[in-house]
Amino acid sequence: MDYVAIILLQTAISIANLVLISAGLAVIFGMMRVINFAHGEFLMLGGYTAVIATQHGVPLLVSCFILAPVLVGLVGLVVEYLVIRHLYGRLLDTMLASWGVSLILIGLVTVAFGNSVSGISTPFGSLSIGRFSIGFYELFLVAVTLVMVIAGYLVMRYSRVGLIARATMQDRDMAASLGVNQRAVYRATFVTGAALSGLAGALIAPIAGVVPTIGASYLAKCFITVISGGPAIIAGTLSASGLLGGVGGIMTFLATPVLAEVALLAAAVVLLRVLPQGITSKFFRRSQ
Amino acid sequence: MLQLVGVHSGYGQIPILRDISLNVAEGEFVGILGHNGMGKSTLLMTIGGTLPATDGRIEMGGQDITRLPVHRRARMGLGYVKQGRRIFPRLTVRENMQAACLAGGQPLARAEEMIALFPRLAPIAERPGGVLSGGEQQILALARCLCTAPRLVMLDEPTEGIQPSIREEIVEALLMLRDRLRLTMLLVEQNEAFLGALCTRSYCLEKGRLVA
């Protein structure tokens, strides 16, 4: 019984982690069709913000929920203004340019903080289930992810901003012809995506630690999650994370974390072979 | 209301429109007639701002809009019903119209006023735009455009792919808008009879030039 419970919890944690780290990339890709290769570094910056702020006495939750999203959101604003806005509609160019931004951010952080792992202790202790134990903080992350997804759904489904966002996602030229300022929508989207990445990076810092190059390890997983999810931001991220995170979570427990990563990638390859436009191109097509 | 003086436009290095000059007075319905590939849609795209004018001047209400971005032209009251309707397919009929109200800076209640104005939309208000028939989409596209409270509406081939009974309904709807709302309209069509039923005067577009 405890074996089943721990597998279920591990799977839920694995899925929540994927949703959490992919959300920022999904928002930017879903709205703007821009693949932000600096996404991993936005996560890294969020992590560093949490670690440094906490080391200087700021409560962890304040640094995670306020400092990191605000700071990384501001970085996103600068990157959008200086780089991305000049390249809208040019997918490959934005990928290359944002990759360049990621290299600059890695360089700057390495110069500032060195190339060693920094971290903070994981709060909240652990929960024992039979002969297994699981960190309360990881369960807290599942709850935060759940709240984030529900809030995202409510905003997209019921708010005025969400309605404009959905219209722009479906036909941006038509939305502009009705009076939507595309530039402003894109800027707000990029900043929101960056802030979400900052939040995610800060939240996982106590578990994963931070190092200037940690972004690369996140980017691959986020990228395949978002591409496997397809055009709908929330349903796509949830369904792809559910599938890939489920495979990863179960394999982590049954085999090793390394084999779990391999299984996750293999599942993504099979998924994209069967559904090259992603899950939501075929299923949940009316979802947000 | 709308004036074009010596407007040139095209796609990249390929010129399509040459030296277009026309004017549309307030409350007037003006038609642009032409076959496929003559530049009718290009003309509306240039006025709407989707395609930049390479030369010449476009004025609306006495203000130069030649270099204004698309959304600023829309906010000034330039309504644009594009070819193919361009309905947001996964938004419901009501949401399509509410999105237009928000985009155009109008209260959401305006969507309900438009649903009342076009009774055909009331029973399908909660259906997604993508599943409607061509005729229903055309009426929705027109109603959605009106949600932005435009001073001038540009209609690009409103009868394209529409069955005759709905075509008559669209003519009636446009006549109602002309007579009740005193709307100004620039219509692009291949169907001469359709333009004749609605417009006070028409231009003919041939190979990128206005010939009459």
Interface residues (C-beta under 8 A of the other chain):
Chain A: R160 L163 I164 R166 A167 Q170 D171 D173 M174 A175 A176 S177 L178 G179 V180 N181 Q182 R183 R285 R286
Chain B: G48 T50 P69 V70 H71 A74 R75 Y80 K82 R86 F88 P89 R90 L91 E95 N96 Q98 A99 A100 L102 A103 G104 G105 P128 R144 C145 T148
